[in-house]
Amino acid sequence: MNVPVPKETLTQMLHHLGFTDAAVQEVDLDGQLMLDVQTADPGRLIGRQGSTLGDLQYLLNRMIHRGDETAPRIVLDVGGYRRQAREQLIQRAVEGAERVRRSGDMIELEPMNAYDRRIVHQALKEDPDIETHSVEVEGSDKKAILLRPRRVSVA
């Protein structure tokens, strides 16, 4: 069985979608393979709030893992969109943690997809004062994250 090569597979997918000018670059992102796409029409490839990019990433990962279950998870980016969104998300998480630290109250971050929630949980996992928990949001497939002061366990 032929194992698909991520960069070549994505390049072929983009070509079939009409992105004949697209250039794909491989980047290491915290041990994951990121494929960064440069194109003259990034907005069409990103979609509303990154939805098209997310769908394309899902399809690519399904294709790659179908040929090799041990293949690394692939993250797609277009012109630095995900990198910038990730930095903004981490900044919002840190600011939220500061508000919790100052007020002592729990706060709820906006509903987000699993990829974004993972970024927030990772950004705050080493914070000794803050706990993060994902909670269901009624009527949505997304979940919100609660930030609250870490409970001190009594020994």
Stockholm file with secondary structure:
# STOCKHOLM 1.0

chainA/1-155         MNVPVPKETLTQMLHHLGFTDAAVQEVDLDGQLMLDVQTADPGRLIGRQGSTLGDLQYLLNRMIHRGDETAPRIVLDVGGYRRQAREQLIQRAVEGAERVRRSGDMIELEPMNAYDRRIVHQALKEDPDIETHSVEVEGSDKKAILLRPRRVSVA
#=GR chainA/1-155 SS CCCCCHHHHHHHHHHHTTCTTCEEEEEEETTEEEEEEECSCHHHHHCGGGHHHHHHHHHHHHHHHHHCTTSCCEEEEETTHHHHHHHHHHHHHHHHHHHHHHHCCCEECCCBCHHHHHHHHHHHTTCTTEEEEEEECTTCSCEEEEEEECCCCCC
#=GC SS_cons         CCCCCHHHHHHHHHHHTTCTTCEEEEEEETTEEEEEEECSCHHHHHCGGGHHHHHHHHHHHHHHHHHCTTSCCEEEEETTHHHHHHHHHHHHHHHHHHHHHHHCCCEECCCBCHHHHHHHHHHHTTCTTEEEEEEECTTCSCEEEEEEECCCCCC
//
